[in-house]
Amino acid sequence: MNAQQQILQKPKLLPVLLLRGYVPESGGGKQLAGSLINLPVEEARKVVKLGIAERADDF
């Protein structure tokens, strides 16, 4: 597998600030409110839409 293929397979992550506790779909245990975490794009969009987190990037 070359470097370009590895880049294509790596999911893009977005930083979000949690407004309440959340267990990421990838596992790893519950993250507490106030935590700044990186989530895959689709999951980040979902938690922002549901009011669980807010965007923490320079958009």
PDB file of N, H, CA, C and O in Angstrom:
ATOM      1  N   MET A   1       0.862  -1.180   0.000  1.00  0.00           N
ATOM      2  CA  MET A   1       0.000   0.000   0.000  1.00  0.00           C
ATOM      3  C   MET A   1       0.901   1.233   0.000  1.00  0.00           C
ATOM      4  O   MET A   1       1.795   1.349   0.839  1.00  0.00           O
ATOM      5  N   ASN A   2       0.670   2.156  -0.938  1.00  0.00           N
ATOM      6  H   ASN A   2      -0.056   2.062  -1.620  1.00  0.00           H
ATOM      7  CA  ASN A   2       1.512   3.339  -0.983  1.00  0.00           C
ATOM      8  C   ASN A   2       0.951   4.444  -0.081  1.00  0.00           C
ATOM      9  O   ASN A   2      -0.141   4.315   0.472  1.00  0.00           O
ATOM     10  N   ALA A   3       1.718   5.529   0.056  1.00  0.00           N
ATOM     11  H   ALA A   3       2.605   5.634  -0.394  1.00  0.00           H
ATOM     12  CA  ALA A   3       1.342   6.616   0.962  1.00  0.00           C
ATOM     13  C   ALA A   3       0.024   7.262   0.561  1.00  0.00           C
ATOM     14  O   ALA A   3      -0.771   7.628   1.426  1.00  0.00           O
ATOM     15  N   GLN A   4      -0.219   7.408  -0.742  1.00  0.00           N
ATOM     16  H   GLN A   4       0.427   7.110  -1.445  1.00  0.00           H
ATOM     17  CA  GLN A   4      -1.459   8.031  -1.190  1.00  0.00           C
ATOM     18  C   GLN A   4      -2.672   7.193  -0.788  1.00  0.00           C
ATOM     19  O   GLN A   4      -3.692   7.748  -0.379  1.00  0.00           O
ATOM     20  N   GLN A   5      -2.579   5.885  -0.895  1.00  0.00           N
ATOM     21  H   GLN A   5      -1.751   5.434  -1.226  1.00  0.00           H
ATOM     22  CA  GLN A   5      -3.693   5.027  -0.491  1.00  0.00           C
ATOM     23  C   GLN A   5      -3.934   5.124   1.009  1.00  0.00           C
ATOM     24  O   GLN A   5      -5.083   5.100   1.451  1.00  0.00           O
ATOM     25  N   GLN A   6      -2.868   5.234   1.800  1.00  0.00           N
ATOM     26  H   GLN A   6      -1.934   5.253   1.442  1.00  0.00           H
ATOM     27  CA  GLN A   6      -3.022   5.354   3.248  1.00  0.00           C
ATOM     28  C   GLN A   6      -3.724   6.658   3.604  1.00  0.00           C
ATOM     29  O   GLN A   6      -4.557   6.691   4.509  1.00  0.00           O
ATOM     30  N   ILE A   7      -3.388   7.733   2.893  1.00  0.00           N
ATOM     31  H   ILE A   7      -2.711   7.706   2.158  1.00  0.00           H
ATOM     32  CA  ILE A   7      -4.032   9.015   3.147  1.00  0.00           C
ATOM     33  C   ILE A   7      -5.517   8.935   2.818  1.00  0.00           C
ATOM     34  O   ILE A   7      -6.346   9.468   3.556  1.00  0.00           O
ATOM     35  N   LEU A   8      -5.856   8.273   1.714  1.00  0.00           N
ATOM     36  H   LEU A   8      -5.182   7.841   1.115  1.00  0.00           H
ATOM     37  CA  LEU A   8      -7.252   8.161   1.313  1.00  0.00           C
ATOM     38  C   LEU A   8      -8.072   7.351   2.308  1.00  0.00           C
ATOM     39  O   LEU A   8      -9.268   7.599   2.460  1.00  0.00           O
ATOM     40  N   GLN A   9      -7.463   6.397   2.982  1.00  0.00           N
ATOM     41  H   GLN A   9      -6.491   6.195   2.858  1.00  0.00           H
ATOM     42  CA  GLN A   9      -8.191   5.553   3.922  1.00  0.00           C
ATOM     43  C   GLN A   9      -8.329   6.188   5.298  1.00  0.00           C
ATOM     44  O   GLN A   9      -9.202   5.791   6.071  1.00  0.00           O
ATOM     45  N   LYS A  10      -7.494   7.160   5.620  1.00  0.00           N
ATOM     46  H   LYS A  10      -6.785   7.483   4.993  1.00  0.00           H
ATOM     47  CA  LYS A  10      -7.540   7.797   6.931  1.00  0.00           C
ATOM     48  C   LYS A  10      -8.741   8.742   6.980  1.00  0.00           C
ATOM     49  O   LYS A  10      -8.826   9.657   6.162  1.00  0.00           O
ATOM     50  N   PRO A  11      -9.673   8.543   7.921  1.00  0.00           N
ATOM     51  CA  PRO A  11     -10.843   9.421   7.974  1.00  0.00           C
ATOM     52  C   PRO A  11     -10.453  10.822   8.459  1.00  0.00           C
ATOM     53  O   PRO A  11      -9.598  10.969   9.333  1.00  0.00           O
ATOM     54  N   LYS A  12     -11.078  11.831   7.890  1.00  0.00           N
ATOM     55  H   LYS A  12     -11.772  11.711   7.179  1.00  0.00           H
ATOM     56  CA  LYS A  12     -10.826  13.198   8.320  1.00  0.00           C
ATOM     57  C   LYS A  12     -11.501  13.409   9.668  1.00  0.00           C
ATOM     58  O   LYS A  12     -12.639  12.988   9.875  1.00  0.00           O
ATOM     59  N   LEU A  13     -10.801  14.054  10.569  1.00  0.00           N
ATOM     60  H   LEU A  13      -9.876  14.396  10.400  1.00  0.00           H
ATOM     61  CA  LEU A  13     -11.317  14.304  11.907  1.00  0.00           C
ATOM     62  C   LEU A  13     -11.577  15.785  12.101  1.00  0.00           C
ATOM     63  O   LEU A  13     -10.855  16.630  11.570  1.00  0.00           O
ATOM     64  N   LEU A  14     -12.614  16.093  12.866  1.00  0.00           N
ATOM     65  H   LEU A  14     -13.200  15.407  13.297  1.00  0.00           H
ATOM     66  CA  LEU A  14     -12.940  17.469  13.210  1.00  0.00           C
ATOM     67  C   LEU A  14     -12.981  17.610  14.732  1.00  0.00           C
ATOM     68  O   LEU A  14     -13.497  16.727  15.417  1.00  0.00           O
ATOM     69  N   PRO A  15     -12.447  18.704  15.263  1.00  0.00           N
ATOM     70  CA  PRO A  15     -12.507  18.921  16.709  1.00  0.00           C
ATOM     71  C   PRO A  15     -13.881  19.438  17.128  1.00  0.00           C
ATOM     72  O   PRO A  15     -14.457  20.307  16.473  1.00  0.00           O
ATOM     73  N   VAL A  16     -14.385  18.901  18.205  1.00  0.00           N
ATOM     74  H   VAL A  16     -13.917  18.196  18.737  1.00  0.00           H
ATOM     75  CA  VAL A  16     -15.651  19.377  18.781  1.00  0.00           C
ATOM     76  C   VAL A  16     -15.478  19.549  20.283  1.00  0.00           C
ATOM     77  O   VAL A  16     -14.696  18.838  20.914  1.00  0.00           O
ATOM     78  N   LEU A  17     -16.209  20.491  20.843  1.00  0.00           N
ATOM     79  H   LEU A  17     -16.844  21.069  20.330  1.00  0.00           H
ATOM     80  CA  LEU A  17     -16.233  20.719  22.281  1.00  0.00           C
ATOM     81  C   LEU A  17     -17.535  20.137  22.805  1.00  0.00           C
ATOM     82  O   LEU A  17     -18.618  20.573  22.416  1.00  0.00           O
ATOM     83  N   LEU A  18     -17.428  19.162  23.679  1.00  0.00           N
ATOM     84  H   LEU A  18     -16.548  18.809  23.996  1.00  0.00           H
ATOM     85  CA  LEU A  18     -18.626  18.492  24.184  1.00  0.00           C
ATOM     86  C   LEU A  18     -19.376  19.364  25.177  1.00  0.00           C
ATOM     87  O   LEU A  18     -18.777  19.920  26.098  1.00  0.00           O
ATOM     88  N   LEU A  19     -20.676  19.482  24.992  1.00  0.00           N
ATOM     89  H   LEU A  19     -21.162  19.030  24.244  1.00  0.00           H
ATOM     90  CA  LEU A  19     -21.538  20.231  25.892  1.00  0.00           C
ATOM     91  C   LEU A  19     -22.124  19.332  26.972  1.00  0.00           C
ATOM     92  O   LEU A  19     -22.612  19.806  27.998  1.00  0.00           O
ATOM     93  N   ARG A  20     -22.066  18.020  26.722  1.00  0.00           N
ATOM     94  H   ARG A  20     -21.670  17.635  25.889  1.00  0.00           H
ATOM     95  CA  ARG A  20     -22.474  17.021  27.722  1.00  0.00           C
ATOM     96  C   ARG A  20     -21.704  15.739  27.445  1.00  0.00           C
ATOM     97  O   ARG A  20     -21.063  15.614  26.402  1.00  0.00           O
ATOM     98  N   GLY A  21     -21.762  14.792  28.365  1.00  0.00           N
ATOM     99  H   GLY A  21     -22.284  14.894  29.212  1.00  0.00           H
ATOM    100  CA  GLY A  21     -21.028  13.548  28.206  1.00  0.00           C
ATOM    101  C   GLY A  21     -21.417  12.819  26.933  1.00  0.00           C
ATOM    102  O   GLY A  21     -22.561  12.885  26.484  1.00  0.00           O
ATOM    103  N   TYR A  22     -20.440  12.120  26.358  1.00  0.00           N
ATOM    104  H   TYR A  22     -19.510  12.066  26.723  1.00  0.00           H
ATOM    105  CA  TYR A  22     -20.671  11.431  25.088  1.00  0.00           C
ATOM    106  C   TYR A  22     -19.730  10.241  24.967  1.00  0.00           C
ATOM    107  O   TYR A  22     -18.559  10.321  25.338  1.00  0.00           O
ATOM    108  N   VAL A  23     -20.257   9.134  24.443  1.00  0.00           N
ATOM    109  H   VAL A  23     -21.208   9.069  24.142  1.00  0.00           H
ATOM    110  CA  VAL A  23     -19.436   7.961  24.156  1.00  0.00           C
ATOM    111  C   VAL A  23     -19.257   7.887  22.640  1.00  0.00           C
ATOM    112  O   VAL A  23     -20.220   7.622  21.920  1.00  0.00           O
ATOM    113  N   PRO A  24     -18.026   8.121  22.142  1.00  0.00           N
ATOM    114  CA  PRO A  24     -17.793   8.069  20.699  1.00  0.00           C
ATOM    115  C   PRO A  24     -18.131   6.706  20.108  1.00  0.00           C
ATOM    116  O   PRO A  24     -18.004   5.679  20.773  1.00  0.00           O
ATOM    117  N   GLU A  25     -18.564   6.711  18.843  1.00  0.00           N
ATOM    118  H   GLU A  25     -18.667   7.546  18.302  1.00  0.00           H
ATOM    119  CA  GLU A  25     -18.916   5.465  18.163  1.00  0.00           C
ATOM    120  C   GLU A  25     -17.725   4.520  18.062  1.00  0.00           C
ATOM    121  O   GLU A  25     -17.901   3.304  17.990  1.00  0.00           O
ATOM    122  N   SER A  26     -16.519   5.071  18.056  1.00  0.00           N
ATOM    123  H   SER A  26     -16.377   6.059  18.115  1.00  0.00           H
ATOM    124  CA  SER A  26     -15.314   4.244  17.956  1.00  0.00           C
ATOM    125  C   SER A  26     -14.954   3.592  19.283  1.00  0.00           C
ATOM    126  O   SER A  26     -14.017   2.797  19.350  1.00  0.00           O
ATOM    127  N   GLY A  27     -15.689   3.921  20.331  1.00  0.00           N
ATOM    128  H   GLY A  27     -16.451   4.567  20.276  1.00  0.00           H
ATOM    129  CA  GLY A  27     -15.412   3.355  21.646  1.00  0.00           C
ATOM    130  C   GLY A  27     -14.437   4.233  22.411  1.00  0.00           C
ATOM    131  O   GLY A  27     -14.312   5.427  22.139  1.00  0.00           O
ATOM    132  N   GLY A  28     -13.756   3.636  23.357  1.00  0.00           N
ATOM    133  H   GLY A  28     -13.858   2.666  23.578  1.00  0.00           H
ATOM    134  CA  GLY A  28     -12.783   4.395  24.126  1.00  0.00           C
ATOM    135  C   GLY A  28     -13.337   4.978  25.410  1.00  0.00           C
ATOM    136  O   GLY A  28     -12.612   5.650  26.144  1.00  0.00           O
ATOM    137  N   GLY A  29     -14.591   4.737  25.692  1.00  0.00           N
ATOM    138  H   GLY A  29     -15.179   4.190  25.096  1.00  0.00           H
ATOM    139  CA  GLY A  29     -15.169   5.199  26.945  1.00  0.00           C
ATOM    140  C   GLY A  29     -15.810   6.574  26.848  1.00  0.00           C
ATOM    141  O   GLY A  29     -15.613   7.315  25.885  1.00  0.00           O
ATOM    142  N   LYS A  30     -16.575   6.883  27.867  1.00  0.00           N
ATOM    143  H   LYS A  30     -16.736   6.281  28.649  1.00  0.00           H
ATOM    144  CA  LYS A  30     -17.319   8.137  27.903  1.00  0.00           C
ATOM    145  C   LYS A  30     -16.377   9.325  28.042  1.00  0.00           C
ATOM    146  O   LYS A  30     -15.440   9.310  28.840  1.00  0.00           O
ATOM    147  N   GLN A  31     -16.648  10.350  27.247  1.00  0.00           N
ATOM    148  H   GLN A  31     -17.409  10.362  26.598  1.00  0.00           H
ATOM    149  CA  GLN A  31     -15.913  11.605  27.317  1.00  0.00           C
ATOM    150  C   GLN A  31     -16.795  12.606  28.063  1.00  0.00           C
ATOM    151  O   GLN A  31     -17.994  12.690  27.800  1.00  0.00           O
ATOM    152  N   LEU A  32     -16.218  13.350  28.975  1.00  0.00           N
ATOM    153  H   LEU A  32     -15.244  13.281  29.189  1.00  0.00           H
ATOM    154  CA  LEU A  32     -16.978  14.258  29.822  1.00  0.00           C
ATOM    155  C   LEU A  32     -17.286  15.585  29.139  1.00  0.00           C
ATOM    156  O   LEU A  32     -16.578  16.010  28.225  1.00  0.00           O
ATOM    157  N   ALA A  33     -18.354  16.230  29.599  1.00  0.00           N
ATOM    158  H   ALA A  33     -18.929  15.885  30.341  1.00  0.00           H
ATOM    159  CA  ALA A  33     -18.695  17.561  29.104  1.00  0.00           C
ATOM    160  C   ALA A  33     -17.504  18.484  29.315  1.00  0.00           C
ATOM    161  O   ALA A  33     -16.826  18.409  30.340  1.00  0.00           O
ATOM    162  N   GLY A  34     -17.252  19.356  28.342  1.00  0.00           N
ATOM    163  H   GLY A  34     -17.803  19.417  27.509  1.00  0.00           H
ATOM    164  CA  GLY A  34     -16.119  20.265  28.413  1.00  0.00           C
ATOM    165  C   GLY A  34     -14.873  19.730  27.740  1.00  0.00           C
ATOM    166  O   GLY A  34     -13.888  20.451  27.583  1.00  0.00           O
ATOM    167  N   SER A  35     -14.912  18.446  27.334  1.00  0.00           N
ATOM    168  H   SER A  35     -15.713  17.860  27.462  1.00  0.00           H
ATOM    169  CA  SER A  35     -13.766  17.836  26.667  1.00  0.00           C
ATOM    170  C   SER A  35     -13.703  18.290  25.217  1.00  0.00           C
ATOM    171  O   SER A  35     -14.731  18.450  24.560  1.00  0.00           O
ATOM    172  N   LEU A  36     -12.493  18.494  24.727  1.00  0.00           N
ATOM    173  H   LEU A  36     -11.657  18.364  25.260  1.00  0.00           H
ATOM    174  CA  LEU A  36     -12.259  18.802  23.323  1.00  0.00           C
ATOM    175  C   LEU A  36     -11.754  17.518  22.681  1.00  0.00           C
ATOM    176  O   LEU A  36     -10.667  17.041  23.007  1.00  0.00           O
ATOM    177  N   ILE A  37     -12.549  16.953  21.761  1.00  0.00           N
ATOM    178  H   ILE A  37     -13.433  17.341  21.496  1.00  0.00           H
ATOM    179  CA  ILE A  37     -12.180  15.679  21.135  1.00  0.00           C
ATOM    180  C   ILE A  37     -12.274  15.790  19.619  1.00  0.00           C
ATOM    181  O   ILE A  37     -12.968  16.657  19.086  1.00  0.00           O
ATOM    182  N   ASN A  38     -11.573  14.908  18.944  1.00  0.00           N
ATOM    183  H   ASN A  38     -11.010  14.204  19.377  1.00  0.00           H
ATOM    184  CA  ASN A  38     -11.623  14.822  17.485  1.00  0.00           C
ATOM    185  C   ASN A  38     -12.501  13.645  17.099  1.00  0.00           C
ATOM    186  O   ASN A  38     -12.325  12.533  17.595  1.00  0.00           O
ATOM    187  N   LEU A  39     -13.449  13.906  16.207  1.00  0.00           N
ATOM    188  H   LEU A  39     -13.592  14.810  15.804  1.00  0.00           H
ATOM    189  CA  LEU A  39     -14.362  12.866  15.731  1.00  0.00           C
ATOM    190  C   LEU A  39     -14.339  12.830  14.207  1.00  0.00           C
ATOM    191  O   LEU A  39     -14.050  13.838  13.562  1.00  0.00           O
ATOM    192  N   PRO A  40     -14.645  11.663  13.630  1.00  0.00           N
ATOM    193  CA  PRO A  40     -14.800  11.611  12.171  1.00  0.00           C
ATOM    194  C   PRO A  40     -15.874  12.612  11.730  1.00  0.00           C
ATOM    195  O   PRO A  40     -16.817  12.889  12.471  1.00  0.00           O
ATOM    196  N   VAL A  41     -15.722  13.142  10.534  1.00  0.00           N
ATOM    197  H   VAL A  41     -14.956  12.917   9.932  1.00  0.00           H
ATOM    198  CA  VAL A  41     -16.589  14.216  10.038  1.00  0.00           C
ATOM    199  C   VAL A  41     -18.075  13.925  10.231  1.00  0.00           C
ATOM    200  O   VAL A  41     -18.796  14.756  10.784  1.00  0.00           O
ATOM    201  N   GLU A  42     -18.537  12.779   9.791  1.00  0.00           N
ATOM    202  H   GLU A  42     -17.951  12.105   9.341  1.00  0.00           H
ATOM    203  CA  GLU A  42     -19.984  12.478   9.877  1.00  0.00           C
ATOM    204  C   GLU A  42     -20.463  12.417  11.323  1.00  0.00           C
ATOM    205  O   GLU A  42     -21.546  12.911  11.637  1.00  0.00           O
ATOM    206  N   GLU A  43     -19.671  11.818  12.204  1.00  0.00           N
ATOM    207  H   GLU A  43     -18.791  11.417  11.950  1.00  0.00           H
ATOM    208  CA  GLU A  43     -20.052  11.736  13.614  1.00  0.00           C
ATOM    209  C   GLU A  43     -20.035  13.133  14.243  1.00  0.00           C
ATOM    210  O   GLU A  43     -20.910  13.461  15.045  1.00  0.00           O
ATOM    211  N   ALA A  44     -19.054  13.946  13.885  1.00  0.00           N
ATOM    212  H   ALA A  44     -18.344  13.680  13.233  1.00  0.00           H
ATOM    213  CA  ALA A  44     -18.982  15.316  14.407  1.00  0.00           C
ATOM    214  C   ALA A  44     -20.212  16.109  13.992  1.00  0.00           C
ATOM    215  O   ALA A  44     -20.804  16.816  14.807  1.00  0.00           O
ATOM    216  N   ARG A  45     -20.597  15.991  12.726  1.00  0.00           N
ATOM    217  H   ARG A  45     -20.116  15.417  12.064  1.00  0.00           H
ATOM    218  CA  ARG A  45     -21.802  16.698  12.255  1.00  0.00           C
ATOM    219  C   ARG A  45     -23.039  16.249  13.026  1.00  0.00           C
ATOM    220  O   ARG A  45     -23.894  17.060  13.383  1.00  0.00           O
ATOM    221  N   LYS A  46     -23.117  14.948  13.276  1.00  0.00           N
ATOM    222  H   LYS A  46     -22.422  14.289  12.987  1.00  0.00           H
ATOM    223  CA  LYS A  46     -24.276  14.400  13.976  1.00  0.00           C
ATOM    224  C   LYS A  46     -24.378  14.944  15.403  1.00  0.00           C
ATOM    225  O   LYS A  46     -25.455  15.370  15.821  1.00  0.00           O
ATOM    226  N   VAL A  47     -23.281  14.935  16.149  1.00  0.00           N
ATOM    227  H   VAL A  47     -22.407  14.589  15.809  1.00  0.00           H
ATOM    228  CA  VAL A  47     -23.346  15.386  17.543  1.00  0.00           C
ATOM    229  C   VAL A  47     -23.582  16.889  17.643  1.00  0.00           C
ATOM    230  O   VAL A  47     -24.205  17.353  18.598  1.00  0.00           O
ATOM    231  N   VAL A  48     -23.090  17.658  16.663  1.00  0.00           N
ATOM    232  H   VAL A  48     -22.584  17.280  15.887  1.00  0.00           H
ATOM    233  CA  VAL A  48     -23.369  19.095  16.660  1.00  0.00           C
ATOM    234  C   VAL A  48     -24.853  19.330  16.379  1.00  0.00           C
ATOM    235  O   VAL A  48     -25.489  20.150  17.040  1.00  0.00           O
ATOM    236  N   LYS A  49     -25.399  18.615  15.405  1.00  0.00           N
ATOM    237  H   LYS A  49     -24.882  17.949  14.868  1.00  0.00           H
ATOM    238  CA  LYS A  49     -26.816  18.762  15.054  1.00  0.00           C
ATOM    239  C   LYS A  49     -27.720  18.385  16.233  1.00  0.00           C
ATOM    240  O   LYS A  49     -28.770  18.995  16.434  1.00  0.00           O
ATOM    241  N   LEU A  50     -27.307  17.375  17.012  1.00  0.00           N
ATOM    242  H   LEU A  50     -26.454  16.879  16.849  1.00  0.00           H
ATOM    243  CA  LEU A  50     -28.103  16.930  18.156  1.00  0.00           C
ATOM    244  C   LEU A  50     -27.910  17.793  19.401  1.00  0.00           C
ATOM    245  O   LEU A  50     -28.590  17.587  20.406  1.00  0.00           O
ATOM    246  N   GLY A  51     -26.991  18.756  19.342  1.00  0.00           N
ATOM    247  H   GLY A  51     -26.439  18.923  18.525  1.00  0.00           H
ATOM    248  CA  GLY A  51     -26.759  19.637  20.485  1.00  0.00           C
ATOM    249  C   GLY A  51     -25.866  19.038  21.555  1.00  0.00           C
ATOM    250  O   GLY A  51     -25.815  19.552  22.672  1.00  0.00           O
ATOM    251  N   ILE A  52     -25.165  17.966  21.238  1.00  0.00           N
ATOM    252  H   ILE A  52     -25.207  17.548  20.330  1.00  0.00           H
ATOM    253  CA  ILE A  52     -24.277  17.307  22.193  1.00  0.00           C
ATOM    254  C   ILE A  52     -22.932  18.036  22.245  1.00  0.00           C
ATOM    255  O   ILE A  52     -22.246  18.016  23.267  1.00  0.00           O
ATOM    256  N   ALA A  53     -22.564  18.680  21.130  1.00  0.00           N
ATOM    257  H   ALA A  53     -23.122  18.696  20.300  1.00  0.00           H
ATOM    258  CA  ALA A  53     -21.270  19.353  21.038  1.00  0.00           C
ATOM    259  C   ALA A  53     -21.392  20.575  20.140  1.00  0.00           C
ATOM    260  O   ALA A  53     -22.393  20.769  19.450  1.00  0.00           O
ATOM    261  N   GLU A  54     -20.343  21.392  20.170  1.00  0.00           N
ATOM    262  H   GLU A  54     -19.530  21.234  20.731  1.00  0.00           H
ATOM    263  CA  GLU A  54     -20.246  22.506  19.230  1.00  0.00           C
ATOM    264  C   GLU A  54     -18.918  22.417  18.499  1.00  0.00           C
ATOM    265  O   GLU A  54     -17.953  21.841  19.002  1.00  0.00           O
ATOM    266  N   ARG A  55     -18.885  22.986  17.325  1.00  0.00           N
ATOM    267  H   ARG A  55     -19.669  23.453  16.917  1.00  0.00           H
ATOM    268  CA  ARG A  55     -17.651  22.951  16.529  1.00  0.00           C
ATOM    269  C   ARG A  55     -16.541  23.697  17.261  1.00  0.00           C
ATOM    270  O   ARG A  55     -16.779  24.710  17.918  1.00  0.00           O
ATOM    271  N   ALA A  56     -15.331  23.175  17.135  1.00  0.00           N
ATOM    272  H   ALA A  56     -15.138  22.352  16.602  1.00  0.00           H
ATOM    273  CA  ALA A  56     -14.184  23.799  17.789  1.00  0.00           C
ATOM    274  C   ALA A  56     -13.068  24.044  16.783  1.00  0.00           C
ATOM    275  O   ALA A  56     -11.891  24.071  17.144  1.00  0.00           O
ATOM    276  N   ASP A  57     -13.443  24.224  15.517  1.00  0.00           N
ATOM    277  H   ASP A  57     -14.399  24.203  15.223  1.00  0.00           H
ATOM    278  CA  ASP A  57     -12.432  24.491  14.492  1.00  0.00           C
ATOM    279  C   ASP A  57     -12.537  25.951  14.053  1.00  0.00           C
ATOM    280  O   ASP A  57     -13.439  26.672  14.479  1.00  0.00           O
ATOM    281  N   ASP A  58     -11.622  26.370  13.213  1.00  0.00           N
ATOM    282  H   ASP A  58     -10.889  25.784  12.868  1.00  0.00           H
ATOM    283  CA  ASP A  58     -11.591  27.741  12.711  1.00  0.00           C
ATOM    284  C   ASP A  58     -12.383  27.872  11.424  1.00  0.00           C
ATOM    285  O   ASP A  58     -11.820  28.211  10.383  1.00  0.00           O
ATOM    286  N   PHE A  59     -13.697  27.604  11.480  1.00  0.00           N
ATOM    287  H   PHE A  59     -14.154  27.328  12.326  1.00  0.00           H
ATOM    288  CA  PHE A  59     -14.501  27.656  10.264  1.00  0.00           C
ATOM    289  C   PHE A  59     -14.880  29.057   9.894  1.00  0.00           C
ATOM    290  O   PHE A  59     -15.560  29.267   8.889  1.00  0.00           O
TER     291      PHE A  59
END
